[in-house]
Amino acid sequence: MALASGVRFPARALLRPWSLLRDTTLGRSEPAAGGGGGGDGARLFGSQRVLVEPDAASGVAVMKFRNPPVNSLSLELLTELVISLEKVENDKTFRGVILTSACPRVFSAGLDLTELCGRNPAHYTEYWKAVQELWLRTYLSSLVLVAAINGACPAGGCIIALACDCRVLADNPKYHIGLNETLLGITTPFWLKDTYVNTIGHRASEQALQLGSLFPPSEALQVGLVDQVVPEDQVLSTALSEMARWLAVPDHARQLTKTMMRKATADRLLRQRDADIQNFVSFICRDSIQKSLQVYLEKLRQRKG
Ligand SMILES: CCCCCCC/C=C/C(=O)SCCNC(=O)CCNC(=O)[C@H](O)C(C)(C)COP(=O)(O)OP(=O)(O)OC[C@H]1O[C@@H](n2cnc3c(N)ncnc32)[C@H](O)[C@@H]1OP(=O)(O)O
């Protein structure tokens, strides 16, 4: 699978990349974006953990994460997301994608902590490459990406949302969004910090990153982390209206402008991807970091209700 930024996929994906995209959505598709039929289109794009509901008429695909219970970003989900996005991007029918969750109450719980605990350096290397790849693929996408955030959106979930062009958040006080890495005893890599700064500014990022702040909807709107907060049942329709606004602009001009705005940030990572991986692997392998993550994961498992 030729991917621009060179992520290594699991062996079965390399041998038969589309094995990850076999249709598992038959009979389960909901109506597609813009009221069109998802039927045959859904068969083209669906995968086990990523449902894609394409609407060729509007040129918009709704991509839903389905990795229950909390859409944690496992290696498999990261891989399927990258492949699904690439597939939609390569189909010139599509000009926009709405990213949302098929799991109730959670957009994404962020990186899968079981991928970060008790594994070996080769696994961490593969995993971090996949994280980088998803970020590059979304951040530099020529498509319009709108996040319809219909649930909690911490850490890696927020990172996906930040890579989109526009964010619509459901107005539920439990749906917090932000980068809370410090509360897990880990730090945000420079390229995610840069994305935060680009979105909410330096001072707000400095404060929010150090405190590991997770913002409820009203505060997320105030700080500029999301563009709209709407009642939960209007998240998708609002995301579609936003999409229409962005698609009203000629593609070439919008794309050139997006590249102009984002290239420097992405280039900083592209110039030092290998060093960033080594940095991550040596950091995550430290005993103290492993301990912090295990304590956090244990607390999560014990915290019920
Ligand atoms: C250089 C160092 C590394 C830099 C990395 C920088 C970038 C990003 C980092 C990250 O993304 S780290 C992950 C941070 N994520 C979180 O802190 C979120 C943790 N989860 C929650 O707060 C809640 O689960 C939720 C998302 C608000 C949902 O709450 P809900 O009450 O609906 O579900 P729970 O009962 O809490 O969870 C159900 C089930 O899922 C497990 N789980 C939750 N989050 C994760 C996760 N991120 N990874 C793996 N597993 C997770 C949780 O333990 C429960 O499991 P069981 O007890 O049912 O087995």
PDBQT file of the ligand as one rigid body, heavy atoms in Angstrom, charges set to zero:
ROOT
HETATM    1  C1  LIG A 401       5.192  10.960  24.238  1.00  0.00    +0.000 C 
HETATM    2  C2  LIG A 401       4.157  10.285  25.033  1.00  0.00    +0.000 C 
HETATM    3  C3  LIG A 401       2.865   9.976  24.362  1.00  0.00    +0.000 C 
HETATM    4  C4  LIG A 401       2.187  11.142  23.778  1.00  0.00    +0.000 C 
HETATM    5  C5  LIG A 401       0.816  10.835  23.348  1.00  0.00    +0.000 C 
HETATM    6  C6  LIG A 401       0.130  12.055  22.995  1.00  0.00    +0.000 C 
HETATM    7  C7  LIG A 401      -1.137  11.975  22.349  1.00  0.00    +0.000 C 
HETATM    8  C8  LIG A 401      -2.307  11.314  22.908  1.00  0.00    +0.000 C 
HETATM    9  C9  LIG A 401      -2.427  10.633  24.035  1.00  0.00    +0.000 C 
HETATM   10  C10 LIG A 401      -3.656   9.880  24.385  1.00  0.00    +0.000 C 
HETATM   11  O1  LIG A 401      -4.633   9.870  23.675  1.00  0.00    +0.000 OA
HETATM   12  S1  LIG A 401      -3.624   8.971  25.827  1.00  0.00    +0.000 SA
HETATM   13  C11 LIG A 401      -5.320   8.494  26.127  1.00  0.00    +0.000 C 
HETATM   14  C12 LIG A 401      -6.006   9.531  26.929  1.00  0.00    +0.000 C 
HETATM   15  N1  LIG A 401      -7.408   9.223  27.080  1.00  0.00    +0.000 N 
HETATM   16  C13 LIG A 401      -8.076   9.423  28.202  1.00  0.00    +0.000 C 
HETATM   17  O2  LIG A 401      -7.561   9.915  29.175  1.00  0.00    +0.000 OA
HETATM   18  C14 LIG A 401      -9.526   9.028  28.189  1.00  0.00    +0.000 C 
HETATM   19  C15 LIG A 401      -9.763   7.943  29.160  1.00  0.00    +0.000 C 
HETATM   20  N2  LIG A 401     -11.147   7.501  29.122  1.00  0.00    +0.000 N 
HETATM   21  C16 LIG A 401     -12.154   8.168  29.685  1.00  0.00    +0.000 C 
HETATM   22  O3  LIG A 401     -12.000   9.233  30.240  1.00  0.00    +0.000 OA
HETATM   23  C17 LIG A 401     -13.502   7.532  29.599  1.00  0.00    +0.000 C 
HETATM   24  O4  LIG A 401     -13.335   6.175  29.284  1.00  0.00    +0.000 OA
HETATM   25  C18 LIG A 401     -14.445   8.185  28.566  1.00  0.00    +0.000 C 
HETATM   26  C19 LIG A 401     -13.796   8.289  27.208  1.00  0.00    +0.000 C 
HETATM   27  C20 LIG A 401     -14.869   9.581  29.064  1.00  0.00    +0.000 C 
HETATM   28  C21 LIG A 401     -15.718   7.298  28.447  1.00  0.00    +0.000 C 
HETATM   29  O5  LIG A 401     -16.285   7.104  29.711  1.00  0.00    +0.000 OA
HETATM   30  P1  LIG A 401     -17.331   5.907  29.941  1.00  0.00    +0.000 P 
HETATM   31  O6  LIG A 401     -17.792   6.033  31.347  1.00  0.00    +0.000 OA
HETATM   32  O7  LIG A 401     -18.324   5.895  28.840  1.00  0.00    +0.000 OA
HETATM   33  O8  LIG A 401     -16.469   4.569  29.730  1.00  0.00    +0.000 OA
HETATM   34  P2  LIG A 401     -15.465   3.889  30.763  1.00  0.00    +0.000 P 
HETATM   35  O9  LIG A 401     -16.238   3.002  31.689  1.00  0.00    +0.000 OA
HETATM   36  O10 LIG A 401     -14.573   4.895  31.373  1.00  0.00    +0.000 OA
HETATM   37  O11 LIG A 401     -14.558   2.997  29.780  1.00  0.00    +0.000 OA
HETATM   38  C22 LIG A 401     -15.053   1.801  29.189  1.00  0.00    +0.000 C 
HETATM   39  C23 LIG A 401     -13.892   0.843  29.003  1.00  0.00    +0.000 C 
HETATM   40  O12 LIG A 401     -12.959   1.435  28.104  1.00  0.00    +0.000 OA
HETATM   41  C24 LIG A 401     -11.665   1.478  28.728  1.00  0.00    +0.000 C 
HETATM   42  N3  LIG A 401     -10.963   2.683  28.214  1.00  0.00    +0.000 N 
HETATM   43  C25 LIG A 401     -11.336   3.946  28.317  1.00  0.00    +0.000 A 
HETATM   44  N4  LIG A 401     -10.455   4.763  27.701  1.00  0.00    +0.000 NA
HETATM   45  C26 LIG A 401      -9.481   3.963  27.202  1.00  0.00    +0.000 A 
HETATM   46  C27 LIG A 401      -8.283   4.223  26.451  1.00  0.00    +0.000 A 
HETATM   47  N5  LIG A 401      -7.900   5.467  26.090  1.00  0.00    +0.000 N 
HETATM   48  N6  LIG A 401      -7.535   3.191  26.102  1.00  0.00    +0.000 NA
HETATM   49  C28 LIG A 401      -7.880   1.905  26.453  1.00  0.00    +0.000 A 
HETATM   50  N7  LIG A 401      -9.015   1.616  27.172  1.00  0.00    +0.000 NA
HETATM   51  C29 LIG A 401      -9.795   2.633  27.534  1.00  0.00    +0.000 A 
HETATM   52  C30 LIG A 401     -11.968   1.555  30.205  1.00  0.00    +0.000 C 
HETATM   53  O13 LIG A 401     -10.856   1.151  30.949  1.00  0.00    +0.000 OA
HETATM   54  C31 LIG A 401     -13.134   0.617  30.313  1.00  0.00    +0.000 C 
HETATM   55  O14 LIG A 401     -12.610  -0.697  30.232  1.00  0.00    +0.000 OA
HETATM   56  P3  LIG A 401     -13.235  -1.888  31.115  1.00  0.00    +0.000 P 
HETATM   57  O15 LIG A 401     -13.067  -1.479  32.549  1.00  0.00    +0.000 OA
HETATM   58  O16 LIG A 401     -14.683  -1.968  30.712  1.00  0.00    +0.000 OA
HETATM   59  O17 LIG A 401     -12.406  -3.067  30.750  1.00  0.00    +0.000 OA
ENDROOT
TORSDOF 0
